[in-house]
Amino acid sequence: MRTKSDPSKPPLQAVQSPWHDLDEAGSTLTVDVFITTLMSQVGNALRRTITLPYADAFGLSVPEWRLLALLAPVGRIAFSDLVVQSTSDKALVSRTLKLMEERGLVALEAEGNTPRKKVFCAITAAGLELHERAIPIARQRQAAAIRSLDPQERDAMFGALMKLRAYCARADAAGDA
């Protein structure tokens, strides 16, 4: 936890939010404070700082780790559902799964006799074993970043992210995206 007596952590500076008195047109917004810009910058920094080190340690790319982490709890899932859950594009998921299949981490299974067979992805014993070794480190690193916020900040951030996710889902459903 951050305290005034902890010299290892820099003090937080009070920053006036450019979003506080935001009008409907967003007339005072500059690109550097767009929510998409800030979320992208923070997401990329977190991926480099948190995810990449443990993914690298286990010989995985970030997309491989993400798919492995999605497959482990369910064991087997339709390719189309995995694409949706991963929030990645179909081509990236397909390429990543092929590489993971070559390494014996997943098995791809086609069902049906039509040209448009349904493809399922299943985690293998080797993939599950790798996930079980990596997930405690992933959880610890994620927790360290989350715990850099005080409990009220954590709750506010979690609530805000859930609200933004719901906003985007509604916009996608309405065709506004």
Summary of the structure (lengths in Angstrom):
residues: 177
radius of gyration: 20.2
end to end distance: 38.9
largest distance: 67.7
contacts: 415
relative contact order: 0.10
helix: 60%
strand: 8%
